[in-house]
């Protein structure tokens, strides 16, 4: 029989395939487990103080159980095509087997090499933000990876190691353990019964492994392990290390799928009606959400400002403003503004999500991050959502402008903001010709220069200003801007004083802070009757503390400054998130009786809670939003009164339910629409 004809499949062939499959499986399982050990060792500084060797071994063992399934899938990827092709052409089957193993080995090492800097950035193994790149500026992203993370070097290193894995696998496949142990002679000496015994043992082991793979490291569904239940240690870092890179990517894929399809939010219209009514403190007697979301302004707290500026600052976290980090001197300008008499500051404020696009959608639409990707939804481009800020500011007599330092194509930001009611959008193409910057956009000073030149003294304007300099690839020429790195170094822990990458990142925070201060001082001089809001777009990027608290990891500042603002303008226990910016501004400036729609609430009236996709804040406590029951952790050593966790849970459900229903189904509660989309 020639190799080009259909091959007969007998027990001997099945036995050989089973042996080869077991070897491939064992090899990949060993590689994944070794990668986990190396990952833990390299990033060991992220482990909590109370971690013991027992915790580490638990993570390694639990991770190996999880990787049983991963290794099984990797084996199937190379084994199934090999078997299918070999049925028709044995030599071609062997080539396919080798090519697929080379690909799998390369992908495995590439993912591992990428996982280290990814964890440095996000304090997480791969998650759904990975898939946001599909909607991002791919060229800018690539340049950022090359400049900030040495992509060519890392990729070359990964491919070299991948080739080493491929070579090792081939040597392992050629290794005959039975011959070394002389077991083949043992079975062969017993004739056919011995040979059949050998084959039965191999097939039985193959079946056992297949069952472990199918049931996720267990022999039944009851004890299976998957990415959702793998966090079995008390340490956040070790729980992330349990996931191998493939499982982490799959987690990101699943979470992104839930975000895009609204999977995971399962509110009925009756529940939404009840939650909305509770929020509005009125009977649940209407299917029109307008009834519950309509607010009435209490009257202006300050004289009508000529111009309003909302500075949505890239990666401007709250932790550098804390006293414990004062020696870094990277937030001195904004701290000076906070200390001024015409400034109010909220220390407990949350971004809408972990990315800039979530911040944009939260500020622009007034909707919380609720498993929807608003900049990709057709509904976002039909008409402004009823809670959108721009149309309501236009009703108050303001021309509305959105200023972005980057390209208008990023996340469809220009058509999105215009569709949501802004009169004008200004992007990278509108910045000064001499502007320097990165692929993400121009340096902050040029953005503010464009805003100052574009604001008319003859028209009242509402402006959202989104900067980008405090973002990788972190290539602002800090030395030319006057950055004194020695001050930052002096404030760093000893083990970080030679960390030039971190110093450069902190220098970019210093630059963003300096430019905010300069811009605010200029605005107050030229337009003294302006109102200025400063808020970070997100904070989850880098920290001095390798194990930051949830408060330090997620919190952003919320600062209100301008003529007529007083330090006690925000309520004493104020807390909130991006969706509360719009109603806060409206309550500061709108005439008494003005009607507006909002899910969020003003921090000048009664808003004492904030929530986003992951965590919640009050003025004195924080916690994870999806841990039930809610577990409050005090921000300070001497916290205020205990949190009403039941009321907090109702608030979380209300914000999420309304922010999910309104953009997807509109303002009318109709169970039929919900059931029709299942």
N, C-alpha and C positions, 0 to 999 in steps of 0.2 A: 504493500500500500504506500503510495506517495504522500508527502506531507501536504499536498494541495487538495487531497480528497477528505471527505468527511471521516473523522476519527471515531473509532469504536471506543466507548467509555465502559470500562470494566472496573472491578473492585480494586485492581492494582492502580489504575489511574486516580480513582477516588481517594485511595490511601495516600498517594503522592501529593495530591492537591491539599489534603487535610494536613499533612506534615508541613508543607510549604506555608499554608495559611497560619498554622500555629506558630511557626518561626517568625513570620512577618508580624503577627499580633504581639508576640512576646517582645520583639525588638522595639516596636513603636510604643508599647506600654512602658518599657524601660526608658526610652528617650523622653517621653512625657513626664515620667516621674523624676528623672534626672533634671529636666528643665525646671520642675517645681522646686527642687532642692536648691538649685543655683539661684532661682528667682528669690527665694527666701533669704539666701545668704547675701546676695548683692544688696537687697533692699531691707536688710535686717533692722536698720535704724528706724524703720516705720513701725516696728512692733511695739506694743504697749509695755509699760514698765513691769506689769505683773505676769508677763508671759513666762511659762516654764518650758522645760524640755518636753514635758508631757504634752503640752499644747502643740508644740511644733510637730511631734511625732503623730499626734491626732490629725493635724492638718495634712501631713504627708500621707498617712494611711487613708484618710477620707478622700483626699485628692486622687490617690491611686485607684480607689473604688470607682470614682467618677470617670477617671480616664480609661477604665476598662471599656466603657461604651465608646469613647472617642477612638481608642486604638482599634476596636472592632470595626468601626465605620471606616477608618483609614485602611484597614485590611481589606474590607469589601471593595473599596474604591479601586484597589489594584488587583484583587483576586477575581472578581466577577468578570471584568473585561478580559482578563487573561484566560479564564476558563472558556468563555464564549468564543473568543477568537481561536483558541487552541483546538476547539472542536472541528473547525474548518481548516486550520493551518497551524501546525504546532510551532514552527519557527517564528511565524508572525506573532503568535501568542506570547512567546518568550520576549520578543522585542517590546510588545505592548507592556508586559510586566515590568521590564527594566525602565522604560520611559516613565510609566506612572509612578514607580517608586522614586525615580529621580525628582519628579514634580512634587510628590508628597513630602519628601525630605527637604526640598528647597522651601516650600511653603511653611513647613514647620519651623525651620530656623528663622525665616523672615519674620514670622509672627512673634517668635520669642525675642528676637533682637528689638522688635518694635515695642514689645510689652514693657520694657524697662523705662524708656523715656515717657511712655504713655502713663505709667503709674506715677512718675514724678510730677506730671502735669495735672492729672485728674484724681489722684489718690484712689484709683480704681483700675481694675483690669479692664479690658475692652468693654464698653457699654454703648448705649444707643447713640451717643454723640458721634461715634464712629461713622454712623450711617447718615448723619446730617451733611457729610461731605458731598453726597449726591446732589444736594441743592446749593452747594457752595461754589465759590469761584475756584475751579479746579487748577487753573494756572497759578493763581495766587497761593493756593494751598501747597502746590508742588514746590514753588520757589521758597515758601516758608520752611518746608521740610528740608530742603537742600541747605538753606542758610543757617537755620537754627539747630537742626538735628543731624547735620552731616549725612544726609540720605545716601549719597553715593558710597561713602566709606562704610556705613552700616550695611547697606545692601550688598556690597562686595564681601564684607565679612560674613554676612549671613549665607551667601551663596558658597563661599569657601567651606564653611562649616557644614552646609547642606551636602556638598560633595563628599565631605568626610563621612557624614552619616550614610550616604548612598554606598560608598566604598565599604563601610563597616557592615552594612546590611548584606551586601553580596558575599563578604567573607563569612558572615554568620550563616547564610543560607548554604554555603559550601561545607560548613563544618558538620561533621557526622558524629554526633555525640554517641550514638549507639555503637559505632565502630570503636570509638575511644574507650568506651566502657565494656566493649566486647559483648554487648547485649544482642547485636545482630546474630552473632554466632550462637548465642544461647537459644534464641528462638528458632534459628535455622536448623540447629542440631536436632530439633524435635519434629522436623518434617512439616507437613501441612498443618497439623494442629498448632504447632508453635508459631508458624507464620500467621495463621488466622488469629491466634491470641494476641500477637503483636498488633495486628491491624485493628482488632476490636478495641484494644487499649487506646490506640491513637484516635480512632473514631469516637470513642467515649469521651476522651479528653476534649476533642474538638466540639462535641455536643455540649459538654459542660461549659466551655468557654463561650460558645454561641448563646447559651442560655443566660450567662452572666452579662454578656453584651446586650442582649435583647431586653433584659430586666434592669439595666442600669446598675451593674455591680452587685446584683443580688440574684437569687434564684426565683424570686416572685415579685409581683408588683408591690406587695405590702411593704417591702423593705428597700425598694429601689431608690437610687440616688440620682438627682438631677440638679441643674443649676439653681433651681428655686429653693431646694432644701439642703444645699451643700454646706451652708454656713453653720458648722457644728462647734466651732471654738468660740471663746469669749473675746477674741481679738479681731478687730475689723480687718487688719492687714492679712492675717492668716486665713480668714474667711475668703478674701480675694485670691490668695495664693492657692487655695484648694481648687479653684477653677483652672484647668489648663487653657491654653490660648484659644483652642478651637471652641471649647465650651463658653469662654468669655465672649467670643465673636458671636456665637449662637445666641447667647443672652442678649447682646446688643441688637441682634436681628429680631428676636422675639419682642423685645421691648419697643423697638422702633415700629414693628408691625402693629403692636397694640396702640401705639401713639397714632398711627395713620388710620387705623380702622375703628378707633374708639373701643376696642376690646378691653375689658377690665372695668369699664363704667357701666353699671347695670341698674340705673335708676328708672323707676316707672314714673309716669306723669303724675300719679297721685303723690308719690314721694317728693317730686320736685315742687309740686304745688304747696305741699305742707312745709317744706324747707323754706321756700320763698316767703310764705306767709309768716313764718316764725321770724325770719330776718326783718320783714317789714312791720312786725308787731301788729298784724291785722288778721281778720278771718280769711281762711282759705276758701274763698267763695267765687273765684274767677279762674278761667283758663287762659286769660290774657296776662302774660308776665309783665306787661307794661304797668299794670296795677301795682305790682309788688316792687318793681325796680324804680319807679318814679320817686324822686326825692325833691324836697322843697328847701331852697337855700334860706338860711336864717338871716341874711343880710351881710354886707361886706365887713370884713375885719380890718381892712386897710383901704386907703383911697385907691381908686382905680389906677393900676399901673399902665404906663404907656406901652411897655414891652414886657413880655414874659419869656423867660428862657428856661428850658429844661435841659440841663447838661447830663446826657446819658453817657457816662464815662467808662470806657473799656477797662474791664478787670479792676475797677476801683473798689477794692474791698474795704471793709470797716476796720479790720484788725490793725492796720498801721496807725489808726487814730487812737488806739488804746494806750493807756499810760505805760504798760509793760514794754511797749515797743518804741517809746519816745526817743531812746538813744540812737535809733536808726536815722532819724531826721529826714524821712522820705515823705512825710505828710505835713510838714510844718506850715505850708501856705494855707491849706484848708483848715487846719487847726486854729490858725490865727483868725480866719473868717468865723469859725464857730464861736470863738471867744468874744467876738464883737457884739455890741448891744442889739444890733438889728438882725440877729440871726437866731433861728431856732434849729435844734438838732435832735433827731430821733436815733437812738443807738440800736434799736431793735427793728430792723427792716430787712425784708427778704427780696431777692430778685425773683422774677417770674419763672426762671429756669436756669439751667446750667450753661446756656449759650446766649450769644448776643441776639440771635433772632427771637428767642423767647422774650427777652427784654423788650425788643421792638414791638412785638405783638401785644405784650401786656400794657405798655404805655399807650400805644396807638389805639387799640381796640377796647381797653378796659376789661379784657377777658383773661382769666387765669389760664395757666398751662394745664390743659385737661385732656391729654391724649389726642389732640388735634394739631395738625401742622397747617396753621392758618395761611401762610404765604403760598401754599400749594393748592388750597381749596378753591374751587370755582366760586363758591358763595362769597368769598372775600373780595371778589372783583365785580360783583353785581351792584352792590350799594354798601355804604358804610353800615357797620353794625350799630344798633341803637345806643350802645354804650360807648361808641367811639368818641375820642376827645375832640378831634378837629371840628366836626360839625357843631358841637356844643360851644366851642370857643368862637366859632364864626357867628353864632347867634348872639354872643356877647359883644360882637363888634370887632373881632380881631382877625386880621389876615393871618393865615396859618402856613407856616413854612417848616419843612423838614430838611435839615442840613446833615449831610453824611460825608465823611472824609474819604470814603472809598468809592468804588465803581457802582453805578446805578443798577448794574445787572446782578449784583450780589443778592441772593435770596429773593430776587424779583422785588427789591425794596422800593424802587421808584414806582412801578405800577401799583404795588400794594398800598403804599402810603397815599398815593393820589386817589386810589379807589376808596380808601377809608376817609376821604374828605379833606385832605390837605390841599391848599391852593397851589403850592409850589413845592418842588423837590429840587434840591441842589446837591450834586454829587461831585466826584473827583474831577469831572470835566469842568466844573465851575470854580475850581480852586485857583489861586494865583499861579501864573505861569512858572514862577521861580520856585515853587513849592518842592521840597524834598520829602521823601517818605519811603514806604515799602510797597510791595505789591498789594497790600490791603488798603492803602490809602495814604494821604499826605500827613505830615507831622502836624501835631495839634495846633501849633502856633499859626500855621497857615489856614487851618480850618477856622479858627477864631477870627483871623484877619478877614476872611471872606464873609463871615457872619456880620462883623462890624461894618464892613463896606456895603453889605446888602440890606441891612435894616434901615428903613426910611424913617426920618424924624417926623414925617407927615402922616404916617399910618400906624395905627396900633397893631402890634404883631404878637403872635404866639409862635414860639420857635422851639422845636426839639432839635438838639445838637448832639450828634453821635460821633465821638472821636475814635481813633484806632491805634494811637502810638504805643499804648501799653499792651502790645500784642506781639507775639513772635512774628517775624524773626528778630525782634528787638535790635534794630539796626540804626536807631537814632544816634547821631554823633554826639554823645553825651559830653565829651570833653569840651567841644566847642560851645556847648550850652552852659558850661560852668559847673558841671557836676563834680563834687569833691567826694570821690569814692572813699577816702580815708575816714570820713565821718560815719559812713555806713559800716565799714569794716570794724571800726571801734565799737559799734553797737551790736555786732554779731557774736554769737557764741564762738569760742575758740576753734571748734572743729569746722566752722563754716567760713572762717576768715580768709581762706585760700580758695573758696568756691567762686571762681570768677563768673561762672554762668549765673549764679544766684545774685551776685553783686550787680551784674549787668541788668538783670530783671528788675531788681530793686531800684536801680538807677532810672529805669523807664517809668516806674511808679513815681519817683521823684519828679521826673520831667512832666508827666501828666498832671501831677499836683501843682507844680509851679505854674504851668500854663493856665490851669483853672483859676488860680489866684490872680494872675495877671489879667485874665479876661474879666473876672468879676470886678476887680478894681477899676478897669477901664470903663465897663458898663456903668458902674455907679457914678463915675465922673461925667461921662457923656450924657447918660440917660438916668439921672438920679431917682426917677420915679419908677424904676423897673423892679420886677419881681424875678428872682433867680432861684431855681431848684437845682441842686446837685445830688445825683444818685448814681451808684455803680450799676453797670448792666448785669454783672455777675461777679462772684468772688472765687469760685471753685477752680483755682489754677495753681498757685504756689503759696506756701506759707513758710515762715521761719521754723515754726514748730513742726516736726515731722509727724506728730500725732495731734493735729489741732482738734479742738472741740468742735462740735457741730456749729456752735455759735460763731467761732472764729473762721471756720471753713466756709460758711454760707452767707454770713451777714454782709450787707452793704450799708453805707451811710445814707441817710435822708436828711438833706440840709435845705432850709428855706431862709433866704436872706434878701434884704431890700428895704426900701423906705416903708416905715410903718410896722415892720415885723418886730416882734418882741420875743424875748427868750421863753416866755411862758405861753406863747401863742398855741403851741401844740399841747394837748392834754397831758397831765403828768405821767400817765401810764401808757403813752402812745406806743403803738406797734403797728406794722403794716407790711404791705408789699407793693409791687409796681401798680397793681390795679387800683390802689388807693391814691395815686398821684393826681389823677383827674378830679375826683370829688374834693380833694383837699384844696386844689387851686380854685375850683368853682366856689367853695364855701368862703375862701379868702376874699374873692372879688365880686361875686354875683350879687345883684340887688335882692332884697328880701322878696320872697315869693317866687323867685325864678325856679322853673321846673326843669329837672334834668334826670337822665337815666344812668344808673350805675349799679354795678354789683359790689364794688368796693365802697368804702366809707371814708369820710374826711377825718384826718388825724387831729383836726381842730375841734371835733365834736365828741365822738365816742368810740373811735376805732382803737381797740386794744389787742388785736390779734392779727397775725399775718401768716399766710401759708403759701407754699409753692408745691412743686412736683414731688418734693422729698421730705421737707421739714416744716415745722411751725415755730413761730416766735410769739411770746408775749413780752412785755417790758422786762420781766424778771426771770422768765423761764424759756427753755427751748426743748425740742424733742423731735423725734422722727414721726412723720405724719401717717405712715402706714404700719406702725407698730401698735397693735391693739392688745390690751387697753393702752391708751396714751401714757407715756412715762415722762413726766416733767423733770428737767434737770436745771438747777438754779444757775443763773449767769454769774451772780456774785456770791460771796460768802454769807452775806446777810440779805437773803431775798425778801421780797414783799409777801403779801398774802398768797395762800395756796391757789393753784389754778383750778378752776371749775372744768374738769376734763370732759364732762358730758356736754357742756355748752360749747367747749372748744371743738369737740367732735362734730357737733351739729354745724358749727361754722365751717369746718373743713368740707363736710359733705355738701353744704349749701353752695360754697364758692365753686367747687368742682362740678356739681350737678348743673348749675346755671351756666357756667362757662363752657360746658359740653353741649347743652341743649340749644342755647341761643344761636351759636354760629352754624350748627348742623341742621336744626329744624325750625328756627324762627322763634317768634314771641308767643305763639299760640301752642298751648299744651294739647296734643292730640295723640292719644295712645295708638291710634290707627297708623299714624306716620311711623311711629317707633316699630310697630310690629311689621309694617310693610318693608322695613329695611333690614329685617333679620334674615 
